[in-house]
Amino acid sequence: MLAFAALGPVARVDPSPSHPKRRKRAAGLRIVILSRKRSLYTTRRLVQAAKDRGHRPRVLDTLRCTLTLESGAPGLLYEGEPVGRVDVVIPRIGASITPYGLAVVNQLDMMGIPVLNNSVPIARSRDKLRCLQLLARFGIDIPRTIMTNQKGEVPMALRQIGGLPAILKLIRGTQGIGVMIAHTQGEIEGILDTMTDLGQEILLQEFISESRGRDLRVLVVGERAVAAMRRTAKTGEFRSNLHRGGEGKPVKIPPGYAEVALQATRVMGLELAGVDLLETKQGPKVMEVNSSPGFEGLERATKLDVAGMIIDHASQFAEACATGFSRQRLI
């Protein structure tokens, strides 16, 4: 039994139409999508799905947002003009603009605007070490991991994670960037030296042979694992990311894997997440939780309307916030 289970269930929005605070499902919501590029597949699909449901989507380039602060009146300008009424925000914060993106998300939150993923969960998930620390704290299975910047501790670290080969990861990276495999102690020491000189911190992680070159990406929306695909690396590559040439095929989510994905999402405090799971002999191990998951590959593989599911949840989330409901956070 996971330690997480002892904390009790996570509160959910009451979907009952008879509830006295329940409003009629909102139509014509003003939905803001924070995204650097309107032309990106995920952004385009969210815009189209919102329009198809009668909402009014607007794409804001995060870096063109200006934050204004005065006592009791936080504000947001876009290209010099007040942003106007916003009913709910779907943030798509790229790794390269994380600090400014988090500031914008924070500002919207302070303005009382519902944000599908707020800044604290985004920051937790973006930092691989913090993410793994929280998952481990709540009893969710993860690959054995060591963080050290001492070259002399590499032999001990290798014993802790089960020996060679070993996976090395930058604490902040996305789409497989900054993930390496080392087959000798000398390789690890050389990489550690180089990264330390560059001011980068890395994690040393166990290599799980039965999962070499493949993983499961599970998309969680609200309290549901809505879609999944198995990603397989191209020949000669150990990283299964689609951006690295991997291939995605739809899979039916095994019940145990769906529950672990949901638990990981709850621990992070996210409403929307892409959870990457390794399939091991001992069961699922969470490798990463992504707070701004792209879903082009997932939609193409599964033929599901993932964008529509996200917009529907954003609408429900906005209603819930307007009527006083909120999801209980673990931390």
N, C-alpha and C positions, 0 to 999 in steps of 0.2 A: 504494500500500500504506500502510495506516495505521501510524503510529509505534507505536501500541498493540500491533500484532501482533508486534513485535520482542521484547516482554517474555515471550512464551511463553504457553502455555495456562494457564487457571485450574484449580487442582485441584478435582476433583469427588468427592462422596461415592461410594464404591464400592458399587453396588447389587447386586453379585453375592451370591446367597444362600449360596454356598459359601465365602465369605471367613470365616476363623476367628473374626473379631471381630463378625461380623454376627449380630444377634439376630433372632428372629422378630418380624415386624411388630407394633409395640405396639398393644394394644387397651386401651380404657378410660383413655386419657391424661387427666390433669388439665390442661386448656388454659385459660390465662387470656387474656382479650381486654381490653386496656386501652382504654377508650372512655368519653367523657363521658356518653353516652346509650345505654342498652340499646335504645331504640326506633328508632335510626337503621337505615336499610335494610341497610347493610353489616354492622353489628354483629348484627342479627337473623339475617341469612343465614349468617354465620359460626357463630353459636350453633346454628342448625338443622342445618347441614352437619356440625358436630362431633357432635351428638346422633345424627344418621343413621348415623354411622360408629362408634357405640358409645363415644365419648369423653365426658368430663364437663367441659363448658365452664363458665366462670365469668366474668362481666363485672365488672371493677373500674373504678370511676370514678377516673381518674388523680388528681384533686385531693383525693380522700378517702384516698389512701395516705399513710401516715406513715413516714418513714425513721428507723431507729434505727442508731446507730453506736457501737461499742466495739471495742477491739482484737481483731482476728481474728474478729469476729462481726457483720457487717452484717445488718440485719434489716428486715422490712417489716410494718407493721401496717395493717389495713384496718378503718376505723371502730373503732379501738382494740384489735382482736384480731389475733394473729399470722395471717399469710395462709395458713400451712400448706403442704403439699406442692404444688409446681407443677412440671409436666414440661416445659412450653414456653409461651412468651408471644408473643402477636401484638399488637404495639403499634399503636394507632390514635391518634396524637398530633396533635391539632388545632393549627393555626398559633397560635391565641390563647393556648395554654398550653405553648408550646415549652420555655421554660426549666425549668419544674417537671416537665413530661413527660420531658425528657431526664434530669433528676435521678433520676426513678423508674426509667427504663430502665437507667441506670447502676447503680443499687442492685441491681436484679435480676441484672444481669450480674456484679456483684461477689459476689453470693450463689451464683454458679455455675449459675444457671438459664438454659437456652437461650432467647435472645430472637431472634425471626425477623429483625428489623432492630435493630441496636444503636445506641447514642446517637451515635457518631461519624458513621456514614453518614447518619443522619437529619439531624444538624446540617449536614453538607455539602450535602445536597440542599435543605434549607430556605433556605439562603443562595444566592440566584441568582448572585451574583458568584463565590462559591467554587465552586459547581457548574460554571459556565462555565470558570473557570480550570483546573479539573482536566480537564474534557473537552478543552479546547484543548491542555493539556500532553500528553495521550496521543493527540493527532492525530485526534480525533473532530470532524467538521465541525459548526460552529455558525454562527449568524448573526454577522456582524461587529458587534462590541460595543465601546463606549467608556464609561468611567466618569470623570467630571470634576465638580468642584463650582465650576469657574471659568467664569463667564458669558462671559468674553473668549475662551475656547477653543472655544466652540460652532461657529464657522465651520470650524476645523480638524477638529473631531469629525465634522461633517457630511461633509467631504471624505473622511474615513477610512471612513465607513460607506456612502458612495455617494450622499449627498444626501438631499433631501426626496422624499416624506414620511418621517418617522422614527418609530420606536416608542420610547416611554419606559416604563420599568418600575421600580417600587420594588424594592429588593433583597429585601425580604421581603413576600410577598403570595401569595394563593392564590385559585383559582376566578375568575381574571381581574381580581380587585380590584387596583388600583394599576397597571394597564396602560393606557397612553394612546397616541394617535396625534397627531402634530403635523405640520401642513402648511406652517408658516412658521418661520423662525428666531426671530421674536419670540415665538411660542407656546412654543418650547423654552426661551428665556431666562426667560420669565415663570414657567413651571412649575419651572424650576431654582431661581429665586429663592424661590418659595413653599416648595418642598420643603426647601431649605437652612434657611429660617427655622423650619421645623417640625422640624428635626433629622433629616430623612429623606434618604437617599442614593438616587440613581436611576441607572439604566443607560440609555444611548442605544444603540439597536440598529437595524440596517438593516431597511428594509421590503422584503419580498420579494413583489413584485406578483402573481406567479403563485400564491402561497399565500394571497392575501387572503381572510380569512374562513373558512379551513379548515385543518385539520391532521389528523394521524393520532395516535390514542392507542393505544399498544401496551402490553399488560400482560405483564410478565415475572415468572415464578414460578420460582425456582431458576435453572436453566440453560436455560429454555425461554420463548420468546415464545408465550404460550398463546392470546391473543385480541387482536383489534384492531378499531377502528371509525374511520371518517372522520367528524370533527365539522365541521359547517357552521354558520356564524353565521346568525342571523335577519336579515331584511332591515333595512338601515341600521346594522348592527353589524359591527365588524371582528374582535371576539373570538369564538372558536368554542366557548368553554366551555359545557357544558350548563346550568350555573347561571346563565348569561347569556342563556338562551333558545335556545342552539344545538341542533342535531339530530344524532343519531348514527346511522350506518348501518354494518352489518357489512362488513368487507372481508377478502379473503385477503391476508395479509401478504406483500409482495414479499420475496424472499430477502435482498436487500441491506438492506432496511429492518429486517428481523428481526435481522440480524447487528449493525447499528448500535445497535439498542435493547439487545441483550445486552451489547455492549461498554460502553455508557454505564452500565448497571446494575453491571457489574463494576468500573468505575472508581470509582463511588460506594461500592462495598462492600456493596450491598444484596442481600437474598434475595428481596424483593418490591418491585416498582416499577411505576409507570405512567410510560412514557416518551412525551413529546409530540414528534412529528417534523413538520417542514415538508417538503412535497413541492416540490422546486425543480428547475430545469433541470439542475443539477449533481448531483442526487441528494438523499438525505435529509440534513437538518440538524436536530440536536437542539436543541430550544427549552427543554425543562425535564425534570427527573427528579423524580417525586413519590414520596416514601417511604411515604405513607399514602393510596394511591389508593382512592377510592370506586369501586364497580363496578356501581352500580344501572343506569346507562345502558348499560354494556357487556353486562351480562347480558340486559337487555331487547332490545338490538340483535342480539346474537349467539345468544341462547337457550342459551348454554353455562352449565354449572354452575361458575362462577368460584369461588364460595365453597368448593365441594368440592375444587377444585384446590389452593386455598390451605391448607385443612385437611390434605389429603393430604401436601403438602410440609412443613407444620409437623410432622406426625407423623414423616416421614422425617428431618427436620432434628434432632428430639429424639433419635431413634435414633442418628443420626450422632454427635451430641455425646456420648451415653452410651457409645459404643464407641471414642471417641478420634479420630474423623475430624473434620476441619474444613476449611473452604474457605480456600484460600490467598488472601490479600488483596494487591492491587497496592501499596497505600500504607496 
